[in-house]
């Protein structure tokens, strides 16, 4: 995922959000098609798990790009994408790996929209769930999430 993030960061320094958004949306669509059609996965040489990972990374990077460069309407679209990912993995084993990254990105978007209490609630619910469901923090370390919970308090001082 770091390589994909770096690529988008380089693009963001060269291009505007308006130039990148159609390509990023197409990127999401391609991975969504690849995930749902084994013939496309076979052509690319990717397994089902790899296609799930690529789709997740693609959506999360799109949300990150939107959060950094988009306007208020774009941020609502990014929130919808986190909701899509949450629903997609709600009843599968991959939720344990993906859910922390989804909620961490959702919290970042909410902070960008100045919805601090909702952002904090998203991260708190994630930490509560981590005890119950043995979530994996491989995509976003738990320490990063704890640090993000401290950030809103800084604004009051």
Order of alpha helices (4+ residues) and beta strands (2+ residues): alpha-alpha-alpha-alpha-alpha-alpha-alpha-alpha
